[in-house]
Amino acid sequence: MDQFLDTIFSFPVIFFTVPLMVMIIFWAFALLGMLDIEILDGSGETDNADAGSGSFLENLGLDGVPLTVAITLVEIYGFAFVYVARKYISPLFDGILTATASGFVIAVLSLIIAIPFAAYTSKPLRRIFEVQEAVSKSELIGTYCIVTTQTVTESFGQARAEDGMIYSVRTAPGFQIAGGSKVALIDFNETNDTYTVVTEAELMAMSSNQNL
């Protein structure tokens, strides 16, 4: 175990160890519903930047999944390749390159090799995050969902519909909805691509008031 720890925190493996540890912590919080998995994908206010980023990821074959998923896959493969290279390939450079030079070469090659592997792995995951364009987003108003994040506030939240689709949802200012609650989409905000939601009970109360 000590030898393993020495290796993963040695140069150049540490270049992948630290980011991978960060992503592991991120996914732990995401599974607890405390972070949005699309947190790095931006919002409608950065369309030009998102388009450039999307084009870059498309060229690498990493499009179609959230940026956090793409980064995690690259880190996993990069870590695996650099770990093996550090143990079995690095000694071959002894007497040819300095430890620093050989370490940088191994790190760069591991990253280059990791990208196509990550791209291949991401392909079957795309259907999970695929947006159903056949239906206009405004036509989804009235759809019932279950809150999947710990809470929904005016600035954060996600909910899952019966068909499995995940939507970014928000409450009206000053309101908060607990995780696991059944909510209804009542409005769509094109600016930041989110839906305003209310609980099922609130929707029924609104309907009753309108009928009076």
C-alpha positions in Angstrom: 0.0 0.0 0.0 2.8 2.4 0.9 4.5 1.7 -2.5 1.2 2.4 -4.3 0.8 5.7 -2.4 4.4 6.7 -3.1 3.8 6.0 -6.8 0.5 7.9 -7.2 1.9 11.0 -5.5 5.2 10.9 -7.3 6.1 12.8 -10.5 4.5 12.7 -13.1 1.6 10.6 -11.7 0.6 13.4 -9.4 -0.5 15.4 -12.4 -3.4 13.0 -12.7 -3.8 12.0 -9.1 -4.8 15.4 -7.7 -7.4 16.2 -10.4 -8.8 12.7 -10.1 -9.2 13.2 -6.4 -11.0 16.5 -7.0 -13.4 14.8 -9.4 -14.1 12.0 -6.9 -15.0 14.5 -4.3 -17.2 16.4 -6.9 -19.1 13.2 -7.8 -19.6 12.4 -4.1 -21.3 15.8 -3.6 -23.2 15.3 -6.9 -24.6 11.9 -5.8 -25.7 13.6 -2.6 -27.6 16.1 -4.7 -25.5 19.0 -3.5 -23.9 19.9 -6.9 -25.2 20.0 -10.5 -23.3 17.7 -12.8 -23.6 20.3 -15.5 -22.0 23.0 -13.3 -19.1 23.5 -15.8 -21.2 23.7 -18.9 -22.2 27.3 -18.4 -25.6 29.0 -19.1 -27.3 30.8 -21.9 -25.4 34.0 -21.0 -22.2 32.5 -22.4 -23.4 31.1 -25.7 -20.3 32.2 -27.7 -18.0 30.6 -25.2 -20.1 27.5 -24.9 -20.1 27.2 -28.7 -16.3 27.3 -28.8 -16.0 24.8 -26.0 -18.5 22.5 -27.7 -16.6 22.6 -30.9 -13.4 21.8 -29.1 -14.9 18.9 -27.3 -16.5 17.7 -30.5 -13.1 17.6 -32.2 -11.9 15.4 -29.4 -14.9 13.2 -29.6 -16.0 14.2 -26.0 -19.2 16.1 -26.9 -22.7 14.9 -26.0 -21.9 14.5 -22.3 -21.5 17.1 -19.5 -18.0 18.5 -19.2 -17.6 17.0 -15.8 -18.2 13.5 -17.2 -15.7 14.1 -20.0 -13.0 15.4 -17.6 -13.6 12.4 -15.3 -13.1 9.9 -18.1 -10.0 11.6 -19.3 -8.6 11.7 -15.7 -9.4 8.0 -15.1 -7.6 6.8 -18.3 -4.8 9.3 -17.9 -4.2 8.2 -14.4 -4.2 4.5 -15.4 -1.7 5.0 -18.3 0.7 7.3 -16.4 0.7 4.9 -13.4 1.7 2.0 -15.6 4.2 4.1 -17.5 5.8 5.4 -14.3 6.4 1.8 -13.1 7.4 0.0 -16.3 8.4 2.6 -19.0 10.1 5.3 -17.1 13.1 3.2 -16.1 13.8 2.7 -19.8 14.7 6.4 -20.1 17.3 6.2 -17.4 20.6 7.5 -18.8 18.8 8.9 -21.9 16.6 11.7 -20.4 16.5 13.4 -17.0 13.8 12.3 -14.6 12.0 15.6 -15.2 12.1 15.3 -19.0 11.0 11.7 -19.0 8.2 12.5 -16.6 6.8 15.3 -18.8 7.0 13.1 -21.8 5.1 10.3 -20.0 2.5 12.7 -18.7 1.9 14.2 -22.2 1.7 10.9 -23.9 -0.7 9.5 -21.2 -3.0 12.5 -21.8 -2.9 12.0 -25.6 -3.7 8.3 -25.3 -6.4 8.9 -22.7 -8.5 11.2 -24.8 -9.5 8.7 -27.5 -10.3 6.1 -24.9 -12.4 8.6 -23.0 -14.2 9.6 -26.2 -15.0 5.9 -27.0 -16.3 5.3 -23.5 -18.5 8.5 -23.6 -20.4 7.4 -26.7 -22.9 5.0 -24.9 -23.4 7.7 -22.2 -24.6 10.3 -24.7 -28.1 8.9 -24.8 -28.5 9.5 -21.1 -27.9 13.3 -21.6 -29.6 13.5 -25.0 -32.0 16.4 -25.3 -35.3 15.5 -26.9 -35.6 18.3 -29.5 -38.8 16.9 -31.0 -40.7 18.5 -28.3 -40.5 22.3 -27.7 -39.3 23.1 -24.2 -42.3 25.4 -23.7 -44.6 22.5 -24.5 -43.3 20.7 -21.4 -45.1 23.2 -19.1 -47.3 21.2 -16.8 -45.0 18.2 -16.7 -44.6 16.7 -13.2 -41.1 15.8 -11.9 -39.4 14.7 -8.8 -36.7 16.9 -7.3 -33.3 15.0 -7.4 -31.1 17.6 -5.8 -31.1 18.2 -2.0 -33.1 21.4 -2.6 -34.4 23.7 -5.3 -33.9 27.4 -4.9 -34.1 30.4 -7.2 -30.5 29.7 -8.4 -30.1 25.9 -8.2 -31.9 22.6 -8.7 -32.6 19.6 -10.8 -35.7 17.4 -11.2 -36.4 14.2 -13.1 -39.5 13.5 -15.2 -41.2 10.1 -15.5 -39.5 9.5 -18.9 -36.1 9.9 -17.1 -35.3 13.3 -18.5 -33.4 15.6 -16.2 -34.3 19.3 -16.1 -32.6 22.3 -14.5 -35.3 23.9 -12.3 -35.7 27.0 -10.2 -38.2 28.3 -7.7 -39.6 31.8 -7.5 -37.4 34.3 -5.5 -37.5 33.6 -1.8 -38.9 30.1 -2.1 -37.3 26.7 -1.5 -38.4 23.1 -2.3 -37.0 20.1 -0.6 -35.4 17.1 -2.4 -37.8 14.3 -3.3 -40.8 16.6 -3.7 -43.1 16.3 -6.6 -43.1 19.5 -8.6 -44.7 20.8 -11.8 -43.0 22.9 -14.5 -45.0 26.1 -14.8 -42.7 28.4 -16.9 -39.6 28.2 -19.1 -36.8 30.7 -18.9 -35.0 30.9 -22.3 -32.2 33.1 -20.9 -30.7 30.4 -18.7 -32.5 27.3 -20.0 -34.3 26.5 -16.8 -37.9 25.8 -15.7 -39.7 27.5 -12.8 -41.4 24.9 -10.6 -44.0 24.8 -7.8 -45.0 21.8 -5.7 -48.0 19.8 -6.6 -49.9 21.2 -3.7 -49.1 24.8 -4.7 -50.2 24.1 -8.3 -53.5 22.7 -7.1 -54.0 25.8 -4.9 -53.2 28.1 -7.9 -55.8 26.2 -10.0 -58.4 26.5 -7.3 -57.9 30.2 -7.0 -58.2 30.7 -10.7 -61.5 28.8 -10.7 -63.0 31.0 -8.0 
